[in-house]
Amino acid sequence: MEKTIRFLKGFGFTLLLFLLYFLLIPNLLAIFLYKELNSSNFWIHNLAYLSIYVISFILILLIVHKEVFKEWKEFLKSPKKILNTGISYWVYGIIVMMISNLIISSIIGNIAVNEQETRSVLLSSPLYAIPSIIFFGPFLEEIIFRFSLRKAFQKEIPYAITSALIFGGIHVATAFSVDGFTLSSFLSHAKEILYIIPYGSLGYFFAKSYYETDNIFSSIVPHMLHNTFSVLLIFITNFMVG
């Protein structure tokens, strides 16, 4: 009974943060910032989108600040030990991600839609995309998919697998949202589901890192590093091609 209550509370908390970050906050702010978000002015457009991430960050941090600040203080006491674990698992995740990406890309014949969309936004709206991809996104995703979800599980493997599936699924969902969540969209992008494997592999190892260290910065920092390298790679390849 206690396990069930813990699971429901933890999963409910995760769902709450998920809805706040992905639906409630951005949709409410989109109403107030409609003109700015659709502005043709580069600065206004970028700052409007960036403000959504900043406000989301502040509101969600207010909810979890006590525990997160406690883990931050613990992180500062032994950063090397915590990061050694986090980066080691990150490397495992990258290896699985790269191998599975190569296999899946050869089958589908293209990169993941999520990656295509990320490249497009990054190159067209770098002012908000860079801080969002490098800082706000990784921080909030780790809080939702690792930190809050951990409260629902006692055992490592079920926690890591669930975290991986949800994390991978959210990234793959981009493919279905491009044309709208319709049956025809699902059928045309059905193969994209395979990309749950590479995205989920990172989520799996980030979850293992947090489980072992009991410190969310063991996954936040590698996640930020991962996205930083991804952003640099996109700019470098675009510069070389261009």
Secondary structure, 3 states (H helix, E strand, C coil): CHHHHHHHHHHHHHHHHHHHHHHHHHHHHHHHCHHHHCCCCHHHHHHHHHHHHHHHHHHHHHHHHHHHHHHHHHHHHCHHHHHHHHHHHHHHHHHHHHHHHHHHHHHHCCCCHHHHHHHHHHHHCHHHHHHHHHHHHHHHHHHHHHHHHHHHCCCHHHHHHHHHHHHHHHHHHHHHHHCCCCHHHHHHCHHHHHHHHHHHHHHHHHHHHHHHHCCCHHHHHHHHHHHHHHHHHHHHHHHHHC
